Amino acid sequence: MVATGETRTVREFARIAFEKVGMHVEFSGEGVDEVGTDTASGKVVVRVNPKFFRPAEVELLIGSPKKAEEKLGWKREISFDQMVERMIATDLALVKQEIAFSAERR
């Protein structure tokens, strides 16, 4: 994994991912009581799960790409939004494959 020198929140990732599939999510609450609600349906679609907290959580995680840039000539080619879009597209394709596979087995 190569760092980009940027920091993003899980909330930001979730918001962008939902937008990529046409959903607008509003976040409310704080800490473990924070939830993300689909504004169209009113349904809670994201909840904080303390099970996934890091054992020694730090306030800010940000890596530097400087060494990869200098030694390897590496440069980031896509934005954060584009990365999320690619991840969502891949997951949707996998879901479609699974649906097709399940239909064939019936």
N, C-alpha and C positions, 0 to 999 in steps of 0.2 A: 504494500500500500504506500502511496506517495501522498504527502500532505500538500495542501493547496495554499496554506497561509491564511485561510479563512476559517471562521468558526460559525457553525449553524446549530440551531436547536432542533430537538426532536419535534417540537411543535411546528416549527417552520417547515421541516420535511413533510410532516403529516398534512399540513395545510396545502402545500404545493401538490402533493400526491393526490389528494382528493380533488383539487381543481383540475388535474389532468384527466379525471374521469367525470368531470362535469358537476361536482358537488362543492358547495360552499359550506365550510365548517367554521363555526364560531366557538372559541374556547372561553370557558368560565370556571370559576373556582380557583383554588390555589393548592400547590403541593400535591399530596396524594388525593385530594378532593377535586382536582382539575379534570374537566371532561371536555370533549369536543362534540358539538351537536350539529347535525345536518340542518341547515336553516330551512330547507324545503319541507322536510318531513317532521322535524322536531325530535328525531331519534338521536340518541347518544351513540356515536360511532367510534369514539376514542375514549379510553379511560387510562389513568395512570396505574401501573401495576408495580408496587414496590419490590416484587420478586425480581425485577430486572434492573434494580439499582446496582451500581458498582459498589463493591464492599468499601472502598476508600474513595468516595466521590470527591472530585476536585471542582472548584468553581469554574475554571476555564481550561478547556483543552484546545490547543491550537498548535499544529505542526508547521515546520518550515520546509518549503520545497527547495531551499537554496542549494543544498548538497547535490540533489538529483539534477538540478538545473546546471550547476557548474561542472559536475563530473560526467554526467550522462547526456547533457544537452536536452534534457526533458523539459517540455512545456505543456501545460494543461491545454487541451484542445476543445473542451466543452465546458459550458457553464454548469452551475449547480442545478438550475432548472432543467437543462438538457439531460443531465445525469438522472434526475428523478424521472423525467419523461421516458428515458430508455428503460429504467427499472420497471416502471408501470407497464410499458408496452410488452416487456418480456414476461412479466407476471400474467398479464391478460392473455398472451399467447399460450402460456402453459395451462391456464384455466380452460381455454377453448379446447386444447388438446385433450385434457382430462374429461371434459364434457363429451367430446366426440368418442373417446375411448369407452366411457361408461355407456353411451348409447349403443355402441357396437356390441357390448357384452350382454345387453338385454335380450 
